[in-house]
């Protein structure tokens, strides 16, 4: 039997402000480079499947 998923907590006050500040923060150039590197590695792992088995 499946278990229930807990409700998402509601943030207020300083916690809510901290989450909003983090969401607005732009990624650094270092973060962008790391993302690009990971994206390239994962794209090499993807295998396209031909529809004509």
N, C-alpha and C positions, 0 to 999 in steps of 0.2 A: 504494500500500500504506500502511496506517495506521501511524503511529509509536507507540511505546510511551510511556505516561505515567509520568513519574518518581514514585517512591514518596514519600509524604508524610514529611518528616523528623520524627524523634522529638525533642521538646524536653525537656531536663533542666535542673536547677539554676536559676540566675537567669533564664534565658530562659523556662522553664516558669512560674516565679512571675510574671514580667512579663505573660505572656499571660493568666494567671488573674486578675491584678489588673485588667487592661484589660477582661476579660469581665464582671467584677463591677461595674464603674463604671456608674453610672446617667447617662443623658443629661441635659444641662443644659436649662434652659428655652429657651435660644437654639437649641439643637439640635432640640428638639421643634418650635419654630416653623418652622425651616428645613425640617424633614421634612414638616410639614403643608402648607407652601407648594409644595414639590415634588410632593407627592401630588395636590394640587388641579390643578397644571399637567398632570401625566400623565393624570389622569382626564378632562380636557378633550380629550386627544388620542385617547382610546379611542373607537372608533366601533363601535356595536353593529350586528351584521349580522342582517338579517331572514332567517329560515329559508325564506321563501316567494319565492325568486328568480323 
